[in-house]
Amino acid sequence: MKPILTYEAREVIKKAFCYFVLFVITVVFCFPLVWCLSTSFKPAKELFANPPTIIPDKYTLTHYKNLIYGKSMYYEADVGYKPDSSPPQHFLSWFLNSTIVTLGVTLISVVVSTLAAYSLTRFEYAGRKFIPYFALLSYMVPSIILVFPLFLVMVKFHLVNTLFSLILGYISITLPFSMWLMWAFFRGIPIEIEEAALIDGASRLKVFFQIVLPIALPGVISAAIFSFLVAWNDYLIARIFINSIEKLPLTVGVMHFFEGVHVNWGLMMASAVLMTVPLIFLFIFLQKQLVAGFGAGAVKG
């Protein structure tokens, strides 16, 4: 008995089903982002429209202007915008604080983890085979367990309420995993390549920067993206270490839009959009390197 569908027809149906499932998953995961973007451009009266609208009837930049110029307002039905009694917002300061901390964490974490991983794979000394696994184990420890000992250390050295305390706190999270990731990459690079260059008269630094580092570039980019995401998105450490409103990062600062029973959804959605923009550009330009980095590191490790 001949099959009802040919092999080619079954393959087409399988592909169509897979694409349909992926489309549904994409819509489900992207809908909050679309709703956030749409709400940030809605006038105040349309924020609570019933039924709600995905595409605004009228577009406005009021929420973005209030966000950038530090105006704190909330909206009441039949009244309109009213000044909020809370302190003025400092979105641009929060954005700058997050940028400084994130770039500092990323730079230090990548440099230290790269040098440490290279040392573990190229030099002989006691305990070098166990250090990467201890580093990975320390990364698996929940952050909440590390926060309070770190806070006591910051108090001891008078670093509380400084951006430097955030950098140190985030490095304690990003450095172990970044070092383990780079260690996996360097293990996959044949040492014979370096030995041949050393025999030809190249120095150790020249071999590292001109031969080893370009080969391990996907791993460096993966470690940088991981460190960037941790520092940019963290809430817990910043909430405990910083108590001055001007020095807050974005993740904690935007919580000031929740004031009692008044929630400024326009400012909240506009700030969420602006917070997401750097991450979107990061993944757009480094998507291939990120996939290659985590994939290769997982196989080689």
C-alpha positions as CSV (number, residue, x, y, z in Angstrom):
1,M,0.0,0.0,0.0
2,K,1.4,3.3,-1.0
3,P,1.7,6.1,1.6
4,I,-0.9,8.8,1.4
5,L,1.9,11.5,1.4
6,T,5.2,11.4,-0.3
7,Y,8.5,11.9,1.5
8,E,8.8,15.4,0.2
9,A,5.3,16.3,1.3
10,R,6.0,15.0,4.8
11,E,9.2,17.0,5.0
12,V,7.4,20.1,3.9
13,I,4.7,19.6,6.6
14,K,7.4,19.0,9.3
15,K,9.2,22.2,8.4
16,A,5.9,24.2,8.3
17,F,5.0,22.8,11.7
18,C,8.4,23.7,13.1
19,Y,8.2,27.2,11.7
20,F,4.7,27.6,13.1
21,V,5.9,26.6,16.6
22,L,8.9,28.9,16.4
23,F,6.6,31.7,15.3
24,V,4.2,31.2,18.3
25,I,7.1,31.1,20.7
26,T,8.6,34.2,19.3
27,V,5.3,36.1,19.5
28,V,4.8,35.0,23.2
29,F,8.3,36.1,24.2
30,C,8.4,39.3,22.2
31,F,4.9,40.5,23.1
32,P,6.0,42.1,26.4
33,L,8.7,44.0,24.6
34,V,6.2,45.2,21.9
35,W,3.7,46.2,24.6
36,C,6.4,48.1,26.5
37,L,7.4,50.0,23.4
38,S,3.8,50.8,22.5
39,T,2.9,52.0,26.0
40,S,5.9,54.3,26.1
41,F,4.5,56.3,23.2
42,K,0.8,56.4,24.4
43,P,-0.8,59.6,25.8
44,A,-1.7,59.4,29.4
45,K,-5.4,58.9,28.8
46,E,-4.7,55.9,26.5
47,L,-2.6,54.1,29.1
48,F,-5.7,52.8,30.9
49,A,-8.0,52.6,27.9
50,N,-10.5,49.7,27.9
51,P,-10.1,47.7,25.7
52,P,-6.4,48.3,25.6
53,T,-4.7,49.2,22.3
54,I,-1.4,47.8,21.0
55,I,-1.0,50.4,18.4
56,P,-1.5,53.9,19.9
57,D,-4.2,56.1,18.4
58,K,-1.9,59.1,19.0
59,Y,1.8,59.1,19.6
60,T,3.6,61.2,22.1
61,L,7.1,61.7,23.4
62,T,6.0,63.2,26.7
63,H,7.2,60.2,28.7
64,Y,10.7,60.3,27.2
65,K,10.9,64.1,27.7
66,N,9.8,63.8,31.3
67,L,12.3,61.0,31.8
68,I,15.3,62.9,30.4
69,Y,14.5,66.2,32.0
70,G,13.8,64.6,35.4
71,K,10.1,65.5,35.8
72,S,8.2,63.2,38.1
73,M,4.5,63.2,37.3
74,Y,1.6,60.8,37.7
75,Y,-1.8,60.6,36.1
76,E,-5.2,60.5,37.6
77,A,-8.4,60.0,35.7
78,D,-10.5,63.1,35.1
79,V,-7.6,65.2,36.5
80,G,-4.7,64.6,34.2
81,Y,-1.1,64.9,35.1
82,K,-0.2,65.9,38.7
83,P,3.3,66.6,40.1
84,D,4.6,63.7,42.2
85,S,5.7,64.5,45.7
86,S,8.7,62.2,45.4
87,P,12.2,63.6,44.8
88,P,13.1,64.5,41.2
89,Q,14.3,61.6,39.1
90,H,17.8,61.3,37.8
91,F,17.5,59.0,34.8
92,L,20.6,60.4,33.0
93,S,22.7,60.0,36.1
94,W,21.4,56.5,36.6
95,F,22.2,55.7,33.0
96,L,25.7,57.1,33.3
97,N,26.3,55.2,36.6
98,S,25.2,51.9,35.0
99,T,27.4,52.6,32.0
100,I,30.5,53.3,34.1
101,V,30.0,50.3,36.4
102,T,29.2,47.9,33.5
103,L,32.2,49.0,31.4
104,G,34.5,48.8,34.4
105,V,33.3,45.3,35.4
106,T,33.5,44.1,31.8
107,L,37.0,45.4,31.2
108,I,38.5,44.1,34.5
109,S,36.7,40.8,34.4
110,V,37.9,40.1,30.8
111,V,41.5,41.1,31.3
112,V,41.9,39.3,34.6
113,S,40.1,36.1,33.5
114,T,42.0,36.0,30.2
115,L,45.4,36.3,31.9
116,A,44.5,33.8,34.6
117,A,43.1,31.2,32.2
118,Y,46.3,31.5,30.0
119,S,48.4,31.0,33.1
120,L,46.4,27.9,34.1
121,T,46.9,26.3,30.7
122,R,50.5,27.2,29.9
123,F,52.4,27.2,33.2
124,E,53.1,24.5,35.7
125,Y,52.4,25.2,39.4
126,A,50.7,23.5,42.3
127,G,46.9,23.4,42.2
128,R,46.4,24.7,38.7
129,K,44.3,21.7,37.7
130,F,41.8,22.3,40.5
131,I,41.5,26.1,40.3
132,P,39.1,26.2,37.3
133,Y,36.7,23.8,39.0
134,F,36.8,25.7,42.2
135,A,36.1,28.9,40.3
136,L,33.1,27.3,38.6
137,L,31.9,26.0,42.0
138,S,32.1,29.5,43.4
139,Y,30.0,30.8,40.5
140,M,27.3,28.3,41.4
141,V,26.9,29.7,44.9
142,P,23.7,31.9,45.0
143,S,24.5,35.6,45.0
144,I,22.5,36.3,48.1
145,I,25.0,34.3,50.1
146,L,27.9,36.5,49.0
147,V,26.1,39.9,49.3
148,F,26.3,40.4,53.1
149,P,29.9,39.3,53.5
150,L,30.8,41.6,50.7
151,F,28.8,44.4,52.3
152,L,30.7,44.0,55.5
153,V,34.0,44.2,53.6
154,M,32.8,47.4,51.9
155,V,31.9,48.9,55.2
156,K,35.3,48.0,56.6
157,F,37.1,49.8,53.8
158,H,34.6,52.7,53.7
159,L,33.5,51.9,50.1
160,V,29.8,51.7,50.7
161,N,27.7,54.1,48.5
162,T,30.4,54.3,45.8
163,L,30.4,53.0,42.2
164,F,33.7,51.2,43.0
165,S,31.9,49.0,45.5
166,L,29.5,47.9,42.8
167,I,32.4,47.1,40.4
168,L,34.0,44.9,43.1
169,G,30.7,43.2,43.9
170,Y,29.9,42.4,40.3
171,I,33.5,41.1,39.6
172,S,33.0,38.6,42.4
173,I,30.2,37.1,40.3
174,T,31.6,37.5,36.8
175,L,35.2,36.6,37.3
176,P,34.8,32.9,38.2
177,F,32.7,32.0,35.2
178,S,34.7,34.2,32.8
179,M,37.9,32.5,33.9
180,W,36.4,29.0,33.5
181,L,35.1,30.0,30.0
182,M,38.5,31.3,28.9
183,W,40.3,28.3,30.4
184,A,38.1,26.0,28.2
185,F,39.1,28.1,25.2
186,F,42.9,28.1,25.9
187,R,42.8,24.4,26.5
188,G,41.6,23.9,22.9
189,I,44.5,25.9,21.4
190,P,47.4,23.6,20.5
191,I,50.5,24.6,22.5
192,E,52.7,23.5,19.5
193,I,51.6,26.7,17.7
194,E,53.2,28.8,20.5
195,E,56.2,26.6,20.8
196,A,56.9,27.1,17.1
197,A,56.6,30.8,17.4
198,L,58.9,30.9,20.4
199,I,61.5,28.8,18.6
200,D,61.4,31.4,15.7
201,G,62.3,34.1,18.2
202,A,59.0,35.6,19.2
203,S,58.5,36.7,22.8
204,R,55.9,35.3,25.1
205,L,53.9,38.6,24.9
206,K,54.0,38.7,21.1
207,V,52.9,35.1,21.0
208,F,50.0,35.8,23.4
209,F,48.7,39.0,21.6
210,Q,49.3,38.0,18.0
211,I,48.6,34.3,18.0
212,V,46.7,33.1,21.0
213,L,44.4,36.0,21.6
214,P,43.0,36.2,18.1
215,I,42.2,32.5,18.1
216,A,40.5,32.8,21.5
217,L,38.6,36.0,20.5
218,P,35.1,34.3,20.5
219,G,35.7,33.3,24.1
220,V,36.8,36.8,25.0
221,I,33.7,38.3,23.5
222,S,31.5,35.7,25.3
223,A,33.1,36.5,28.6
224,A,32.6,40.2,27.9
225,I,29.0,39.8,27.1
226,F,28.4,37.7,30.1
227,S,30.0,40.3,32.4
228,F,28.1,43.1,30.7
229,L,24.8,41.4,31.2
230,V,25.4,40.7,34.9
231,A,26.5,44.2,35.7
232,W,23.8,45.9,33.6
233,N,20.9,43.8,34.9
234,D,21.8,43.3,38.6
235,Y,19.4,44.6,41.2
236,L,20.3,43.0,44.5
237,I,23.9,44.2,45.0
238,A,23.1,47.7,44.0
239,R,20.1,47.9,46.2
240,I,22.2,47.0,49.3
241,F,25.5,48.8,48.5
242,I,24.1,52.2,47.3
243,N,21.9,54.5,49.4
244,S,22.2,57.8,47.5
245,I,19.7,58.4,44.8
246,E,22.2,60.2,42.5
247,K,24.6,57.1,42.5
248,L,22.0,54.5,41.8
249,P,22.2,52.4,38.7
250,L,19.2,52.0,36.4
251,T,17.8,48.8,37.8
252,V,17.3,50.4,41.2
253,G,16.7,53.9,40.1
254,V,13.6,53.2,38.0
255,M,12.0,51.6,41.0
256,H,11.4,55.2,42.3
257,F,8.7,55.4,39.7
258,F,6.6,53.3,42.1
259,E,5.5,55.7,44.8
260,G,2.8,54.3,47.1
261,V,-0.4,53.8,45.1
262,H,0.9,56.0,42.2
263,V,2.8,54.2,39.5
264,N,4.0,56.3,36.5
265,W,3.6,53.7,33.9
266,G,4.6,56.1,31.1
267,L,8.0,56.8,32.7
268,M,8.4,53.1,33.6
269,M,7.8,51.9,30.1
270,A,10.0,54.6,28.5
271,S,12.9,53.8,30.9
272,A,12.5,50.1,30.1
273,V,12.8,50.8,26.4
274,L,16.0,52.9,26.9
275,M,17.5,50.3,29.2
276,T,16.9,47.6,26.6
277,V,18.4,49.5,23.7
278,P,22.1,48.9,24.6
279,L,21.4,45.1,25.0
280,I,19.7,45.0,21.6
281,F,22.6,46.6,19.8
282,L,25.0,44.4,21.8
283,F,23.4,41.2,20.6
284,I,22.8,42.4,17.0
285,F,26.5,43.1,16.5
286,L,28.0,40.2,18.5
287,Q,25.4,37.5,18.0
288,K,27.6,35.2,15.9
289,Q,30.6,35.6,18.2
290,L,28.4,34.9,21.2
291,V,27.0,31.7,19.8
292,A,30.4,30.5,18.7
293,G,31.9,31.4,22.0
294,F,29.5,29.6,24.3
295,G,29.3,26.6,21.9
296,A,33.0,26.1,21.5
297,G,33.6,26.7,25.2
298,A,31.1,24.1,26.1
299,V,32.6,21.5,23.8
300,K,36.2,22.2,24.7
301,G,35.5,22.4,28.4
